[in-house]
Each structure stands twice: as C-alpha cells, then as structure tokens.
Amino acid sequence: MRHFLLSLRGVLPVSFFIAAGLATVVLAEIYADELTDSQGAPPAKPLPIQMVPAETIEKSGLHNVARVSDWLYSGSSPESEAAMAVLKKLGIKTILSVDGARPEVELAESVGIKYVHLPIGYGTVQQERLNALAVAAEDLEKPIYVHCHHGKHRGPTAALIMFRSVNHTCSGPTASATIKLLGTGKQYTGLYQSVAEFSPNSIDAVAARAAGFRSVMPVPALVESMVEVDQLWEQLEHSLTSLDRDPKQETPEGQLTLLAEQFKESARLLTDDTTTTELRRQLSSEAEFYAAWGAQWNPNTAPAMLKQSKERCAGCHRQFRDLK
C-alpha cells in the first residue's frame, strides 16, 4: 500500500571485499536490464549488493536487508527487540530512518544504537534532504542502517545518495540500477531522478551541519494519519490471509471499521483549500469503501475485495503520492 536515465560513464568493479564477520552474507550480482541510454549503451550494472540471508533475520520482522558497502546497509523499519538485536549483531552503530513514522528510538538506545530521522517522500528528494543525507554519510558513526517502511523505495534511494556522496566513482546509472535491484518501483520516477542526478558538488554541508540531526523529526498530521492507515491495512491483509488458513479465527469487521474511521480522520485533517478538494474526496471515498465492506462482510468475497482494495490504493498513490 505504502508506495532520469543518464548515459553510462563508468561502473564500479564487480569485485567487492566482504568484511570479516559477515561470512553468512550472500553475494547477489543481478544486473539491470532496462537502464540504457538513447545511444544504445549497454545496461548499467548495479553495485554487487550482499543480501542478508533469511536465517539471519528470521522472526525479527526485518526484510529486504542488504549490505550496500562495508559501512552502509538498507532495509525495512526495525520495530521490535528482535529486529534491534539483529542490527546489533550486524554491527550497526546508527539507524537512519527516511520514513514518516516515529522511529523506535527507545528500542534502539536499549542496545546502544543511535537513531537519526530524516523523512522523505516518494517524489524528488529536496535539496535540504540531499544536504542532510550527504553530511550524514560523512559524520554519523558507522556502519549505518538506512530504512523506510518496507525497505524497497525511499530507503534504497537514500542509501545510494549517501553512497554516491562519499564514493564519487559510482555513476548515476549504477546507482539507478542498484535501487532497481533493491526493489524500487519504476513508478517512482522522482526517486530515480534524485539518485541518478545527485552531485556531491551541489551539497551545502555548512547548512546541513548547522541544522543538525534529530532522533525524531516532526511530520505533518496527514502523514502521521496515513502511516496509521498503512499499518491498519497491513494488519487487515494479514488477518485475511490467516482467515484463509484458519476459518475459525475472528473475522476482521472491526479492522475494516478502524480503517474507515482512519480514512475519515485523514480527510478531516485537510484544510478547506481547492488544492486538496480532490484528495479529501478520495479519502472520504476510501472511508465509505471500508465501512461498506465491513457492514456487508462475507468471507467468500474477501479475496476479491482485498484485490479491489489494493487496486484502489495503487490508483490513489499514482494520483496523489507517487509524484516526480
């Protein structure tokens, strides 16, 4: 739910040294097949990312965890003691969140890991954030674990911007191919553009250092509300999947009601402004959809309704969230 190509000018070597203590990390060398320029240059090769194997992060709630370099990891949000324990085992010293949700600062501090919060959206990364990410790559204690929610779109984007800020031999096409490898959707053209066009020469490090880093950054109320919507939707999806395996479990009418109410609350947060009229109408429509689903609950139609829900989410994201 929760949801630019440049000419090839040079690619990092395929060889990459695995740091001591990470022998369990599996090397993944998958190459992009679409990142070509208008002159017909060969596809850009992504960095030789090392995906952390499932057994290392089993039952931690983490996923899409990748080692971009010896000092930089990317993945999903760590939301449990088990997740923090895994990051501690990997040697992480700093967690950097680019997600809108409030970071689990206390959990991180309990295992001696510092948290930094620099939320970004799904469109083009603004210069202020580019400055902060570049300085973070220089100043924060390493290794650094960068995450968004699922670890597929904003997290990899931020990680590759940070990598390019200190490794100037990493080209735009290489960076674009790498976030594609890590799962970044092709619809997020602003994220691809930010990674491909990033230039260390454009960074205002003085301004970024003056602003400093915070463990929790304030975010707009609508962002917080939509984060709650995302969490409720994931709970609903899990419940419906479990219901399919165990028909005796409690049915999710209550979760559908909560989703409807959260969408209503999101719509109420928007000011009476012509620029937000269509979004407010869409959020109200979503509230009606989930309220009606709950009122007319039928387990036999649940799979079709869930598919329709996903399609509605994707359509709303394309119109209002996935902006360049």
SULCOR-V398815 format. One line per field, one symbol per residue. phi: phi as a letter, one per 30 degrees, with the letter a starting at -180 (. if undefined). Layout:
phi: ???
This chain:
phi: .dc.dcddblbddddaddddjcdddcdcbccdcbdccdciddedcddddcdddeddceicidahdbcdadcbbbldddbbddddddddddidcbccccddddddddddddcicdcbcbdbcccdddeedeeddddeddcddcdcccbcdciccddedddddddddccddddeddddddddedjdddddddddddddcebedcdcdddddddibbdbcdbeeddeddddeeddddddeddddddddbdddddcedddddddddddddddddddbddcedddddddddeddddddddcebedceeddddddddddddddddccdcd
